[in-house]
Amino acid sequence: MAQTYRLARRGRVDRARPIAMRFNGTAIEGYAGDTVASALLANGIHCVARSFKYHRPRGIFSHGSEEPNGLFGVDRGGARIDPNTRASSTEAVEGLSLRSQNHWPSLALDVGAVIDAFSPLFVAGFYYKTFMWPRSFWRQIYEPAIRAAAGLGRAPTEPDPDSYQHVHAHCDVLVIGAGPAGLAAALAASERDKRVILVDEQAEMGGSLLHDISSTIDGGSAWTWLEQTLATLQARSTVKLLPRTTAFGYYHDNHVGLVQRVSDHLATPDSGTPRERLWQVRAGEVILATGAHERPLVFSGNDRPGIMLAESLRVFANRYGVLPGRHAVIVTSGASAYTAAADLLAAGVEVTMVDVRPHHDCAVEAAALRGAGCEVLAGHTVLSSRGRKRVRGLLIAPIEASGRLGARRTLPCDCVGLSGGWTPAVHLFSQSRGKLAFDLKLDAFLPEGSVDGPRSAGAVRGTYQLSACLAQGWHAGAAAVGLTRDRPFKASATRTGFAPLRILPAVKEGGRAFVDLQNDVTVRDIRLAVREGFRSIEHVKRYTTAGMATDQGKTSNMNVIGLVAETLGAAVADIGTTTFRPPYTPVTFGALAGSSRGPLFEPVRTPPTHAWAVSQGAIFEDVGQWKRARAFPRANEDLQAAGAREATAVRASAGILDASTLGKIEVVGPDAAEFLDRMYTNHLSRLEPGRCRYALMLKEDGYIFDDGVVARLKHDRFHVTTTTGGAARVLQHMEEYLQTEWPELEVYLTSITEQYAVIAVQGPKSRQILAPLVEGIDLATEAFPHMAVRTGRICGLACRLFRLSFTGELGYEINVPADYGQAVWDALIGSGEALAITPYGTEAMHILRAEKGFIIVGQETDGTVAPDDLGMAGLIGRGKTDFVGLRSLARPDLVAPGRKQLVGLVSEDARTILEEGAQIVADPSEPLPMRSHGHVTSSYWSPSYHQPIALALIAGGRSRIGQRLHATTPAGFVAVRVRDPVFFDPTGARVHA
Amino acid sequence: MLLIPCPYCGPRPEIEFRCGGEAHIARPKEPVTIGDVAWGDYLFVRTNPKGVHAERWVHTHGCRRWFNALRDTLSDRILATYAVGEHRPDRPR
C-alpha cells in the first residue's frame, strides 16, 4: 500500500528511511520515526481491530500509551510474538508483522460481530445473571463456551528467545516524563552536581513539544528549545536520559520500577543486546511530570474507526506528517481542540468544529478559527455517527436555549476528533500513597499530600499553560536539589479551559454510547449498575468491568466517575477514583523475570561428589536447593530395587554416602556450652570433649524445630550439625537468642556447611575400610566408642572424624575440607573395594533409618510435634530449669492425653506399601466424615524386615501397640497393625560393635 | 520496597531484612515459674497497634545483626532504628 495520507513535508519522520512492514499479511510502508499507528494511518488504514465483547470494528484512537483500541499481535520473527501490543506506542521497524486480534475468520468479516446485534442482552452483569442455572451446566457448557470466547490476543506458545536484564540504580533526582515540565525540572536539578535520571516512555523526548509547531519558548520555536535543552542535558555528565522507558510502579521510599525497551526498535539488534531492562531506581527525590490524557466525548456510535482524540489528530499531522483523514469534524467541550483544528487546517484538512459549549463560552477561539475559513458550530451536540468500518458522518443538532434539540443535520466526514477536556495522569502519584483532591474548576483529581512526597509539575497538576509548565518544572527541579532561584520562561499562550461533560446531551438509553472502549462498557451498563444498587465506584468498576482492561481506563475513568456521580446525583469529589495500581502500562513477564530463568531460576547446590554421582548414573532428588543422589541403580534396577540393594549392602558389609548437605555450625566461646544448654533440650555442658550427642532443638512453643549431633571438640568449641533444610534457620534462630535475649554470653557462631565435605561410611566393615587411611586416631572401639569425635588425618588431610550412626550400624562420618571430598571418597572406595563397599543414596538412607525408627524433622514432625510425642522425653535434660521451649512442654495442650504419638505400622497383608500421608481410621465402615486417628509419616519396603514398614503418628499410639487399625490407600482400606517403631536391632547392639 | 536504616550498615533495601515481630517483649528470666496464662501471653499475644509500633528486625543478608525499629503501621514508614537493649525512643529521630 502507498502512503497516500502522508504529507510531503511536516513531521519528524525521516522520509529518506522507508520501512516495510506487514499488517494481516498486506505490505504497508512507513518511515523511520513512525509508530505502527502513524504508519497504518499513512496507508489509509483505520479499521485495525475488533472490540472485546461485541466484536465491533475499531480504529486507532490515540497517539500514546492510553490507547484502548489499536492492539495487535506483533511478530518480530522467531518466537518473538507479543499479544495486545499498543499500536501507538510501538515503533515502526523493518520487517515487523502485525496481526489484528479477536475476530474469526478475518478482520473484515467477523462472525463474532453477530453478538453486536444481540447487544441488548449483554448488559452489565450478564454473566452473573445468565449462567446461574441449571447448576450442572456450569462445568460442561457455560464455562468452556465462555473460556473459548474470552481473551483478546493469543499468548506465544514458544519460549521467549530474548534476554532481559535487571539494573539497580540510585540517583538524587528522578524525573518522570520529558515534556516541557520534566525537561525544565531536569535542567534545574542538574544545575548543581546532582545525579539526575530523566525517563520518558516515548522514543523521542519532548512530550507535547514534539507535536507543537506553533508555540514559542524564550523567543525561539518549541522544537529549537527542545533541541537545545536535550543537548544541554546530554552534555551534563551527571544526567542520564532514558527514552523508551516507562516508569510503571512507584513503591515505598522512592523506589521506582522502570522498564526500558532496549532493542525492539532495532531491525537487527546485536546478539548480546537485551530486549528490555528492568530498572529499580532508588531516588532521593522524584519529580512527576507525567502529563495528562485527553478525555473522549460519549455519544451513540462514538467508537467507529476514524474517531479518535482531537489531540491525536494534531499529533499525527504535526509529528508524523500523516493526515488521519481529509474531512475532519472536531467535537469539543474545550479550547485545546481549536489548536488541533488550526493545525489540521494548515495541513490542508477540511475541518468543521462542533462545540458543545454555548456561543459566549467559546467566542474567542471560535472567532480565530472562523477567520481561517473553518465552520464552527457552537452550542451543538452529536446524536450519533454514520458508517461501520470507517466513520462517514456525524448526526448533529443545535441545543436550543430550552435544552431541546433543534434541526438535525449530518456532517459528512472521514475522521473525527473528540475533546472532552483533560485528565491529569496521577497514576504514579497515587501509587506513592498520595492523596488526590478534586478540583472543581479543572474538573480533575490533582495531587495533594503524599507519604513518599514526590514533587509534581505541569499537566499532572492541572497546569496546562506552557510557560507555567516550564516554570513549575524548573521550580520542582530546583527545590529538589535545594536551589531557591526560580526561573521564568517566556512562552506563547496555550489555549486552555473546558466545560466538564460526561456524556453528550441526548444520549439515548438504548444507544451504543461507549464509555470504556476496550471493555465495551456503555453508558447504559453504568446506569444499570447504579440502578441495581452499586454505589461505590470500586463496585461499579468490578460489576461493569469499566477501567479493568489492559489500558486500565486511562481515557475512560473520569467519564465513568462522572456518569456514576450524575446518576446518583452526587458530587464527583464524593465518588472519588478507583485505586491506581502498578503497572502503569503492561510489563512483559520477560522483564520481570530478567535472568532468573532456566538454570539461573534458583541456585543449585551440589555436594562435593556430585560430578562423580552423575557419572555413575545416579537418580537425584532435590532437598531444598541441594541435588542429592537418591540411589545408584544398576542395570534394570528401579528406585525401590536399588534402594533395597544399597540398604542391604550397608547392613551386610559397608556403604558410603555423601552427607555434606547436612548443616554445620561451629559454636565457639567461653559461654558456648551454657549457650547450647539453653538452645537444646539436652545437658550439653556435661558433654566431655571428644564426645557427641544427638540433640533436639525446640521452638519456644515447645515443638520440635530441628535435630542434629552436637560434638564437643574442646572445652570452648562445639561442632553442631543440623538437618539439610534447617541449616540457615537454625543459625538464625541461634543468632536471634544470642543477640536479643542473652547478649551477655560470649559465643561466636559460624556456618561451616560449605567448608566441610562429610562422607558417611556405615556398616560392620566400616572400621576396616577406614583403618588404612587414618593417621593419629585409634579406631579401636574402647578408644573411640560410639558417639565420639576425634581429630586427626585421613589420606594425609586434617579431618574431624565422628563415630555415629544414622543407620543402626557401626559407622563413621568423615569431615574433610570440601575441596578434598572427592579425593577422600575415591580413596575410601579403593580401600573398601575388596569389602564390597557400596555407594548409597538418600533412599537407602531413609530405609535404614526408618528400620531403626529414627525420625526426620519435617517428615515425622510438622511443627506441632513435641519430644514426648516421638518418645523422646529422655532427651530432655533432667533437672534443667530452662531452655528454649521447656516451659511450653507443660502447657495444658502438650500434656493432654490422646496426643498423636510415633508408632510403627505394618500392613497385615505384608505386601502393601502404605502411602506417606495416608490417614488412619479405626473402622473402615464408619459413615463419612470418618474420624482420623492419625497419619503415616514414612513408608518403605524394608529389606531387613522383609516386608513393608511404616512410621505413623497416631492418637494415643503408644497405648495402642498391637491394635488393628486401617489405612487409606487409593484402592480402599488396608488393615494395619500398630507396633513399636524400631523394626531392626531393637537392643542397638550393632552400633557399638 | 522500604529503605531501612540498619544501625550498623546504613540504609539498605527491605529484601535484605527480616522482621521479627514486636519488640520489647522480654523473655521471662525463669520461665518455669510463670503460669499458663502469662506464658501464653508471652508466646502469642501482641499489641498490633495502629500507628507507631516498635519492631525487631534483623539484617539477614547483611551484617546479620538484630535491631529495633519504630514503624508507623499507618504510613508503613520506618521512623527510627536503634540497637537491641536501648530504650524505645520517645520521639522518632
Interface residues (C-beta under 8 A of the other chain):
Chain A: Y251 H252 D253 N254 H255 Q280 R282 R433 V451 E700 D701 Q732 E735 E736 Q739 T740 E741 P743 T881 D882 L886 R887 S888 A890 R891 P892
Chain B: M1 L2 L3 P13 E14 R18 G20 R27 P28 E30 P31 V32 I34 D36 W39 G40 L43 R56 V58 T60 R64 R65 W66 S75 D76 R77 V84 G85
